[in-house]
Amino acid sequence: MLSLREVSVAYDGTTAVEDVSLELGDGEVLALLGPSGSGKSTLLRAVAGLEDAGGAIEWDGRSLRGVLTHKRGFALMFQDGQLFPHLTVAGNVAYPMRLRRMAAAVRTKKAGDLLELVGLGGYQDRLPGTLSGGERQRVALARALAVEPRLLLLDEPLSALDAGLRERLAGDLRRILHESGTTALMVTHDQEEAFAVADRIALLRDGRLVQEGTLRDVWATPTDAWAASFLGYARVLEGAAARTVLEAAGMTSADEVALRRSAFVADPSGPLTGTVVSARATPEQLRLVVRLPGVGEVDAVADEAPAPGENIALRVEPNRLAIPESALPESAAHPPPT
């Protein structure tokens, strides 16, 4: 198990990471999520032993202070894969096993097994230059898993890929890590990628840990308005507007509420009535902008297109709302998503 206690990293007197405490259990995948400059990659490098850090970094209760990177039993995978262009796919996967002087027959069999795991069975004799970006990343992942690392460190492993491929590979990456029982720490700036791959999320901002928890807990109750916006909520309402929407949803009253884009749905029996500002068709559904009295303009979805200026009733989808922790009194229960 990886344990971080009050870990800090500074460069030339400037703090990049400050007092971060986290734990990662065996077989878990934890995503370090945050915008550029949040300290997530610096924290990953500190765990790898590539940065000097204050505080405590331990594995199974033993300090890693002074332990060289290659002695930690960890493996690193970067966003560009860093394959050897002159080696075949099988040669790339087998390379770290060769450094450990494993027998040739063992290397060959294990490389084949790992390529099957990552969906590249039969690619053993191909060269990296003949592969797509996604295929190269799969080879890099197989190579990282070849030595059965105690911890796999993933630094933006999918960010160099286009959006469609990134989305497909995120699901495959989660499957591969779980099937192999690999404990992993992943850096990403993409909240959808973090939710697709990880078991838990640690959200960082300006070098500090803002929120940490399971996917469900982090999504259902972001710690504040900034966290809600970064996690993908479309808007945060405050004050009377927030209370109006929460009352209509039958949820706990609070002074802030975060809305997903599809939090409002056109429904003749809905408790809120507003005026249509605009409507546009998408391949899946109609999207409206509706002006609600006391709330302002909100996004809504509908089955039929009303005309601008027409009044429309809306219902609120409770599982599309979240009350930031900062807006809840200590005695209030967090509303679970449905």
PyMOL commands that set and color helices and strands:
alter all, ss='L'
color gray80, all
select helices_A, chain A and resi 40-48+69-71+89-99+104-117+128-130+133-145+163-180+191-197+215-220+225-231+239-249+318-320+325-327
alter helices_A, ss='H'
color red, helices_A
select strands_A, chain A and resi 2-11+14-24+29-33+54-59+62-63+74-78+151-155+184-188+200-205+208-214+235-238+256-259+264-266+272-281+286-292+296-302+311-316+321-322
alter strands_A, ss='S'
color yellow, strands_A
deselect
rebuild
show_as cartoon
